[in-house]
Amino acid sequence: MRTAGGDEIYEAGQAFYWAPGHAPEALEDCEYVDFSPTKEFSEVVDHLKAQLG
């Protein structure tokens, strides 16, 4: 994960928090479970939809 504080690498079994401004980069195939507050997540989805036109 590219963040304002530098790059972070996560491995199986680790928990993490991605603060605003992160940019994911998958180095290999992976699966993860993402928990996000509904209001904030909806704002992100709306922003992404607007960028797609």
ZAKOL-505782 format. One record per residue: x, y, z of N, C-alpha, C, O, CB in turn; residue in one letter. Coordinates in steps of 0.2 Angstrom, whole numbers, plus 5000, padded with zeros to 4 digits. Glycine has a CB too. Layout:
# ZAKOL-505782
XYZXYZXYZXYZXYZA;...
***
This chain:
# ZAKOL-505782
500449945000500050005000500450065000500950075004499550005006M;500350114995500750174995500350225000499750234998500850204988R;500650255005500350305009500750365010501350365007500250265016T;500450415013500850475014501450465018501950495017500450535017A;501450415022502050395027502550345024503050335027501750375033G;502450325018502850275014502450215013501850205014503450265019G;502850175009502550105007502450055013502850055017502950075001D;501950025013501749965018501649905014501349905009501149985022E;501949845017501849785014501449745019501649735025502449745012I;500949705017500549665022500549595020500649575014499749695022Y;500549545025500549475023499949445027499649475031501249445026E;499849385025499249345027499249345035499749345038499349275025A;498649365037498449365044498549425048498349435053498949315048G;498849475044498949545047498249585046497949585041499449585043Q;498149625051497549675051497949745049498449755051497149675058A;497549785046497849855044497249905044496649885044498149845038F;497449965044497050025043497350065037497950085038496950065050Y;496950075032497150125027496850195028496250195027496950095020W;497250235029497050305030496850335023497050315018497550355034A;496450395023496350425017496950445013497450465016495950495018P;496950435007497550455003497950395001498550404998497950505006G;497750335002498150275001498050254994497550274990497950215006H;498550214991498450194984498750124984499350104985498950234979A;498250074983498450004983498849984977498750004972497749964984P;499249934979499649904973499749824975500049814980500349934972E;499449784971499449714973500149684969500249694963498849674970A;500549654973501149624971501049554969501449524965501749624976L;500449524971500249454969499549444970499249494973500749394972E;499249394967498549384968498449384976498749354980498249324965D;497849404978497649404985496949414986496549434982498049464989C;496749394992496049404994496049435001496549425005495649344994E;495549485003495549515009494849535011494449535006496049575010Y;494749545017494049565020494149635021494549655025493849525026V;493649685019493749755020493149775024492549765022493749795013D;493249805030492649835034492749915033493349935035492749805041F;492249945031492250015031491650045034491050015033492350045023S;491650105037491050135039490650155033490850185028491250205043P;489950145033489550155027489550225024489650225018488850135029T;489550275028489450345026490150355022490050385016489350395031K;490650345025491350365022491450315016491750345011491950345027E;491250255016491350215010490950235004491150234999491150135012F;490350255006489850285001490150344997490050354991489150295004S;490450385001490750444998491350424993491450454988491050485004E;491750374995492250354991491950324984492250334979492650294994V;491450284985491150254979490850304974490950304968490550204981V;490550354977490250414973490750444970490650464964489850454978D;491350464973491950494970492150454964492250484958492450504975H;492250384965492450344959492050344954492250344948492650274962L;491350344955490850344950490950404946490850404939490150334952K;490950464949491050524946491650534941491650564936491050584951A;492150494943492850504939492750454933493050474928493350474943Q;492250404933492150364927491750394922491750374916491950294929L;491350444924490950484920490250454920489850474916491250484913G;
***
